[in-house]
Amino acid sequence: MSTLTNLETFLEKYPAESGTRINYGTSGFRHKADKLSHIAFRVGIFAVLRARYKKAIIGAIITASHNPEEDNGIKFIDPMGEMLEDSWESLVTDLANVPDDQVDKTVQALIARFGIDMATDGIVYVGRDTRKSSPTLCEALLAGIKVANGTSIDFGLLTTPQLHYIVRSKNTNGQYGEPTEDGYYQKLSNAFLRLNQLIGNNPNYKPHLVVDGANGIGALQLTKFSKFIGDKLTFEIVHEPQGILNYQCGADFVKVNQREPKSIVLKVDQRYASFDGDADRIIYYYKNSKDDKFHMLDGDKIAVLVAKYLKETLAAAAFDDIAVSIVQTAYANGSSTIYMREVLNMETFCVPTGVKHLHHKAGQCQVGVYFEANGHGTILFSEDVERRIKQSTNPKAIQLSHFIDLVNQTVGDAISDMLVVETILNSLNITIEDWDSLYNDLPNRLLKQEVVDRNVITTTDAERRCVLPSGLQAAIDETVGHFGSKARSFVRPSGTEDVVRIFAEAQSQTDADLLAKKVANLVFDFANGVGQKHQL
């Protein structure tokens, strides 16, 4: 007997797309928005099952982050604000892709397999970004929750990190914070204002920032937040209400193109930052007064700044025994890794691309700092470290205690990370140019190469070595060998787009650009069978 209500009616409203399989990856489901209604509906059903199984509130947010506006997607949020448990990704993928006449059978199998008590309430918190397709997909998601006889609370427009915060806060009975949008603003603003009071206003720090919100939700929510901190940090928020989300703006545009958004004219002696479409990434940049050129401070630069501050402040608080560790991916700039190891004397780890891998490893550290080069990251403090810091009466420990509250430990959060950076710049009394000069990035280039099937590319060694197609890695190694000892390049299939990503790093920008192009050509040839023929 089915435990779903009016399933057939809603299957007729949200029929499956034939011939299109969409997988749940690190960033959830993503595809063209007009292909996702049936996915959103089934995700609603699945979310209720997950909530009942975990006996906790689950989150689901409609967003495709940095993808083009015509795309959309759905991300799950587990009870502690973390990403969906790995072992359940394949389960939701299966439910999302079975034929319509197999939906009920698949759901009943999940109920039986996990012993899910369908008599208990399954509560799902829902949010969405500003894409035009988001309200329609949210409606389908809510319909799925209703069919599974669950309870939904729709928070409307939110950044992805805000919903992560709200889910964790509710499941910890408010210990993490008040589980509302205003509660999010209150927690961050209180921590920021207390830190500002302790630190004061240092002469090299100017509390003003120009923020590009990617024409999305980040600009709207930052405008709300700014009212909570008054003139302690002011913003010029660049936002075109009718502008296209992520088009020639946003963190991904800045990172990939290594230039400012089209809507911004850079001025010397001014800090700039860009969020991505759902405000979980941030990239800083400025116009250098010496060379009058654009300079970017990405996730690697943020990680170094945070690590330096934490190590120095922990030492000043008499916590020399607490280790700060850095977790990176292969995309991390080689110079940042050298600086962390040789200058800061910190342990570094390299994990596969994807926030869930970084977050998991950082959670195993006393203090784990992780930022992808694209600007997505956060800081995790172990329970023991957090307890020790909050119990100490040392003035620097008190400062660290407020700093912990400033960090959204559930996920990368552009607003929280921005406040972290601004607080550190003020605390260290340094300018953005001083920050940038801590180490010099090796020039690099990130390209996307379209191929017939990106999944023919498989990798190992935290995605730094290519296993298949056969011969591709040897060809990459040979090509890299022509560009000097500091050169490196690797490839991997994208987890969010139908492309293969190519990363290249070399002594000069010209070499990095050329190396990236040569490796992209190799990927195209080998992925389409041309390279293998050359090897015969």
Buried (B, 14 or more C-beta within 10 A) or exposed (E): EEBBEEBBEBBEBBEBBEEEEBBBBBBBBBBBBEBBBBBBBBBBBBBBBBBBBBEBBBBBBBBBBBBBBBBBBBBBBBBBBBBBEEEBBEBBBBBBBBEBEBBBEBBBBBBEEBEBEBEEEBBBBBBBBBBEBBEBBBBBBBBBBBBBBBBBBBBEBBBBBBBBBBBBBBBBEEEBBBBBBEBBBBBBBBBBBBBBEBBEEEEEBBBEBBBBBBBBBBBBBBBEBBEBBEEBBEBEBBBEEEBBBBBEBBBBBBBBEBBBBEEBEBEEEBBBBBBBBBBBBBBBBBBBEEEEEBBBBBBBBBBBBBBBBBBBBBEBBEBEEBBBBBBBBBBBBBBBBEBBEEEBEBEBBBBBBBBBBBBBBBBEBBBBBBBBBBBBBBBBBBEEBBEBBBEBEBEBBBBBBBBBBBBBBBBBBBBBBBBBBBBBBBBBBBBBBEBBEBBEBBBBBBBEBEBEEBEBBEBEEBBBBBEBBEBBBEBBEEBBEEBEEBBBBBBBBBBBBBBBBBBBBBBBEEBBBBBBBBBBBBBBBBBBEEBBEEEE
